Amino acid sequence: MSESPRLRVLDGARTVVDDINHLLNGRRLPNAAQLRDAAESITANIQEGFGRDAGPDRNQFLRFARASAEETNERLRARFGARDIPAKVYWSLHHRLVAVSRMLTSLMSKD
């Protein structure tokens, strides 16, 4: 039995949050709190969205989650550009954030 798209996107987002928290633990990066908050907002908005009926209300929270994923990606890009995080870490997180954003877009178009 396959996992529902809702659970796949939530699992993907949770993995990103866990990896960012791991990255930030023990490091002093500029804007670390904003990066952590943006990442955690992804999962919070997915949960909020799926606590609502399908339609405009749910889609609004999924849009918020997608915007938080894009913000997280941009904050990571800035840290990568400043050479604060290694390429392997950045690209892994970047690709997962792009996948989460695409999954959210797909889920919105189905409601």
ABEGO torsion letter per residue (X at the ends): XBBBAAAAAAAAAAAAAAAAAAAABGBBBBGAAAAAAAAAAAAAAAAAAAABBBEAAAAAAAAAAAAAAAAAAAAAAAAAAAGABBAAAAAAAAAAAAAAAAAAAAAAAAX
